[in-house]
Amino acid sequence: MVYDSINQGRRVDVLWPDDRWRQHGGKNHWGSWLPDGRQGTVVHFWCPSHPDRRYRSHVDRTILLLEMNGGNYVPVAEAGCHPVDDALTEPERVVDV
C-alpha cells in the first residue's frame, strides 16, 4: 500500500524528517510516475505508538519512506515490501514494492 497523500501537511499526517522529502513525497509531485513494482532505498520509517513523534505512524502499521527514481519519496506499508538483500539494515535497506 502506497500512502500517496500523507505529505499534505495536515495535522493527522506524519511528521516528515525533511521538508524537501515531503514536497517530493506524494502524487501531487509525482505526476504520471507510479512507484508500483519498483525498488527503493529505505531512508526513514514511522511506526505506531513510537514515543518520538518524528517516527510515529498515523495508522496502526509501520510505514517505510523509500527514495525511488532519483528523488521521489514514497511512503509505503512495510507489510507490502520485500527486502532485496536480507543482510542490509535500515537505512540502507533496498526493498521491492
C-alpha positions, 0 to 999 in steps of 0.5 A: 500500500502506497500512502500517496497523500500523507505529505499534505501537511495536515495535522493527522499526517506524519511528521516528515524528517525533511521538508524537501522529502515531503514536497517530493513525497506524494502524487501531487509531485509525482505526476504520471510516475507510479512507484508500483513494482519498483525498488527503493532505498529505505531512508526513514520509517514511522511506526505506531505508538513510537514515543518520538513523534518524528517516527510515529505512524498515523495508522496502526502499521509501520510505514517505510519512506523509500527514495525511488527514481532519483528523488521521489519519496514514497511512503509505503506499508512495510507489510507490502515490501520485500527486502532485496538483500536480507543482510542490509539494515535500515537505512540502507535497506533496498526493498521491492514494492 
